[in-house]
Amino acid sequence: MTAPKREDLQSLGERLDAAEKRNQVPRPSPAASTMGIAFRFTTELVSALLVGGGIGYGIDWAFDRWTHVHTRPWGMIAMFVLGAAAGILNVIRAANEINAEMAKKDGD
């Protein structure tokens, strides 16, 4: 009995890999849980509010410090409102993305 040739073993390995790829079933991604969706929406909104409020506070601080113009609390209020608008827009985008994923799974 002779040992198999290296080329034959390599060819067999390639054919086995190709057959495994053809027969491989893609794993479906797990469905988003209600808690996960709520956490994502909350994170989107709260982070935008904090960033907007922080930037507004920084603007008020900078104006008071360097120009001696007392804008407090108007810069923070304005940027907080802009942060709220950005947060709501982010939540709407995330909801549309989740709805599209669910519609795609239902259509399959």
BELFENHU-V829806 format. One record per helix or strand of 3 or more residues. SS is the DSSP state (H for helix, E for strand). FROM is the first residue (numbers start at 1). TO is the last residue. If there is no record, write none. Layout:
# BELFENHU-V829806
ss & from & to
SS & FROM & TO
SS & FROM & TO
This chain:
# BELFENHU-V829806
ss & from & to
H & 6 & 23
H & 34 & 67
H & 74 & 107
